[in-house]
Amino acid sequence: MAPGGSACKEVLESYSTDYDIAMAKLDNNSTPARATTGSGGKQGIYSTNGVHELLECPVCTCLMYPPIHQCPNGHTLCSNCKIRVLNCCPTCRYDLGNIRCLALEKVAESLELPCTYQSLGCNDIFPYYSKLKHEQHCRFRPYNCPYAGSECSVTGDIPTLVAHLKDDHKVDMHDGCTFNHRYVKSNPHEVENATWMLTVFNCFGRQFCLHFEAFQLGMAPVYMAFLRFMGDENEAKKFSYSLEVGANGRKLIWQGIPRSIRDSHKKVRDSQDGLIIQRNLALYFSGAEREELKLRVTGRIWKEE
């Protein structure tokens, strides 16, 4: 027998045993259920019990996707955690090597599972390997907190985030589709990326976030105001808004479509999708003394027919 022959036989036997055990668990522990047809998914039977036990990574507890790795004793884990545990099996402490658990990957390929956001309203089911891609864009997935003044990790639906902004971040809430805001800064020569304000407007039964901040655009300090819609992009396109700032016979006007809060605050700001005011012009709008920034930003929101 060539060197390593017994090891090869052991791996092959492990493959067969793992597959038999996987299928037995799937047959004995799974509870079939039927889901309704939804957009992007399809109707079918999925398992709710044994599937997660088989496919959960023991380290991060997330569902595993190829390549699924196993140690010589058949313990499995995902590719990300294989790196995290320094190629050492967290169960038996054996070196993991580069053994793929092809049996479990094959089992996963035959499964159909409901979307993770089923409890939030998504009734679609998907082949196991399509599920993750769908969930990255599922319209029922939670929203991130739109508050930009700190690294807030809160997620939820829109009513939850509105209450969170009001109670935890003490954000000003206003009703109406027109606004007139005055922004004052005592030292206009200081421009910091963290200088900003947020106001939420209730309009047409929906919520909009008005951002105003100062930051460096290249070497030039600027002020920027923009609106974000608390909802998905397709809904945001149903609305438009305008912003206006001026004084001393001059005026700047911006008109656009609010960006969805699916787009991060930084992404919107870096794309310059809003009213941008150069500092010299902002100081001109503030008055002859130029000792204090005094900007009055007015605007309105309307619904496109």
Secondary structure, 3 states (H helix, E strand, C coil): CCCCHHHHHHHHHHHHHHHHHHHHHHHHHCCEEECCCCCCCECCEEECCHHHHHHECCCCCCECCCCCEECCCCCEECHHHHHHCCCECCCCCCECCCCECHHHHHHHHCCEEECCCHHHCCCCEEEHHHHHHHHHHCCCCCEECCCCCCCCCCEECHHHHHHHHHHCCCCEEEECCEEEEEEEECCCCCCCCCEEEEEEEEECCEEEEEEEEEEEECCEEEEEEEEEECCCHHHHCCEEEEEEEEECCEEEEEEECCEECCCCHHHHHHCCCCEEEEHHHHHHHHCCCCCCEEEEEEEEEEECC
